[in-house]
Amino acid sequence: MPFFKSTYTILTKQDDHEIFDPNWFDSDTVILPPKTKWSYDREMQIEDVDIWEILYEADAGKGIYAAYSPYAEFYLVTIGNDYRNPQKIINGFNYIGREWEVYYGPGSQQRVFQRAKELKIPLSLNNTWVDPDDLWLYQPQDNSKNFIFPNNFKI
């Protein structure tokens, strides 16, 4: 069963409760919170996410979360406790205590898996249905340089 948290809970009170509705246990099927789809008209920021799905969570401030509402290829990786840096204000709340990174857009899933390996965080692979309109987010990224020469260019 998936679990969900808010940005506030992840960054300030990681050991606190999930986003939970007690009536979810009244059904024999998995009931998920409502979600909206991100439009990709601009780059997503952590302030845009209301609900995160927990992919991995452990003590000492480590965790990996996927944006759920709005739903997008956007991941939050908390890599430990950080009490040296000044407070960050997000959505009017003061955040202090977590060191975090975000990954967004095409190829972000692969970058998160690579970062999880570096941090020795176990992540499992699951098959997921992807809407054909969103396949561009999951295509392998080509990091080679492409050069376009004008028609009259001579070597």
C-alpha positions in Angstrom: 0.0 0.0 0.0 1.4 3.4 -0.9 2.0 6.1 1.8 1.9 9.8 1.3 3.3 12.9 3.1 3.2 16.6 2.7 6.3 18.8 2.0 6.0 20.3 5.5 6.0 16.9 7.2 8.9 15.6 5.1 11.2 18.5 5.7 10.4 19.4 9.3 8.9 16.3 11.0 9.9 13.3 9.1 8.9 10.9 11.9 5.4 12.4 12.0 2.2 11.1 10.4 1.4 10.5 6.8 -1.4 12.1 4.9 -4.1 9.7 6.0 -7.9 9.4 6.0 -9.1 6.9 8.6 -12.0 6.0 6.2 -9.6 4.4 3.8 -9.6 1.3 5.9 -13.4 0.9 5.4 -12.8 -0.5 1.9 -11.1 -3.7 0.8 -9.5 -1.8 -2.1 -6.6 0.6 -2.1 -8.0 4.2 -2.0 -5.6 6.9 -3.1 -5.8 10.6 -2.5 -7.0 12.7 -5.4 -4.3 13.9 -7.8 -3.9 16.4 -10.6 -1.5 16.3 -13.5 1.3 18.8 -13.9 1.2 20.7 -17.2 5.0 21.1 -17.7 4.4 24.7 -18.9 7.2 25.7 -16.5 9.8 23.9 -14.3 8.2 22.5 -11.2 9.4 23.7 -7.8 9.1 22.1 -4.4 6.5 24.7 -3.4 4.2 23.4 -6.2 3.8 19.9 -4.6 1.1 19.3 -2.1 1.4 15.5 -1.7 4.4 13.2 -2.1 4.4 9.5 -2.4 7.0 7.9 -0.2 9.3 5.7 -2.2 11.8 5.2 0.6 12.2 6.5 4.1 14.7 5.8 6.9 16.1 7.5 10.0 18.7 10.2 10.0 16.7 12.3 7.5 17.1 10.0 4.5 14.2 9.5 2.1 13.1 9.5 -1.5 9.7 10.9 -2.5 7.8 11.3 -5.8 5.4 14.2 -6.6 1.9 12.8 -6.4 -0.3 15.9 -6.4 0.4 17.4 -8.8 1.6 14.3 -10.5 4.8 14.8 -12.4 8.3 13.5 -13.0 9.6 15.3 -9.9 11.5 13.7 -7.0 12.6 14.9 -3.6 15.7 13.2 -2.1 16.4 14.0 1.5 20.0 13.0 2.2 20.3 13.7 5.9 20.0 16.1 8.7 21.4 19.6 8.3 21.4 22.1 11.1 24.2 24.4 9.9 22.4 26.1 7.1 19.9 28.9 7.7 16.1 28.3 7.6 14.4 28.1 4.2 10.9 29.4 3.8 8.6 27.4 1.6 4.9 28.1 1.4 5.2 30.2 4.5 6.7 27.5 6.7 10.3 27.6 8.0 12.2 24.5 7.1 15.4 23.6 8.9 16.9 20.3 9.6 17.0 18.4 6.2 19.5 18.5 3.4 17.6 17.9 0.2 17.8 17.7 -3.6 15.2 17.7 -6.3 15.1 16.0 -9.7 12.7 17.1 -12.5 11.7 16.3 -16.0 12.8 13.8 -18.6 15.5 11.4 -17.3 14.9 12.4 -13.7 13.9 8.8 -12.7 17.3 7.5 -13.9 19.1 10.3 -12.0 17.2 9.4 -8.8 18.1 5.7 -9.1 21.8 6.7 -9.7 21.7 9.0 -6.6 20.0 6.2 -4.5 22.9 3.9 -5.5 25.4 6.5 -4.4 23.6 6.9 -1.0 23.2 3.1 -0.7 19.4 3.4 -0.6 17.6 0.4 -1.9 14.8 1.1 -4.4 12.7 -1.4 -6.1 11.6 -1.4 -9.7 7.9 -1.5 -10.6 6.1 -1.6 -13.9 3.9 1.5 -14.3 1.4 2.4 -17.0 2.5 5.6 -18.8 0.0 7.6 -20.8 1.3 7.7 -24.4 1.3 11.5 -24.3 3.9 11.3 -21.5 6.3 8.8 -23.0 8.7 11.6 -23.8 9.5 11.8 -20.1 10.9 8.3 -20.0 13.0 8.1 -23.2 16.7 7.6 -22.7 18.5 10.8 -22.6 21.2 11.4 -25.3 24.0 13.4 -23.9 26.0 13.5 -27.1 26.4 16.8 -29.0 24.6 17.3 -32.2 25.9 19.7 -34.7 23.8 21.3 -37.5 25.8 22.7 -40.3 24.4 25.1 -42.9 23.9 23.7 -46.4 26.9 25.6 -47.8 29.3 24.4 -45.1 32.5 22.7 -46.4 35.0 20.6 -44.5 
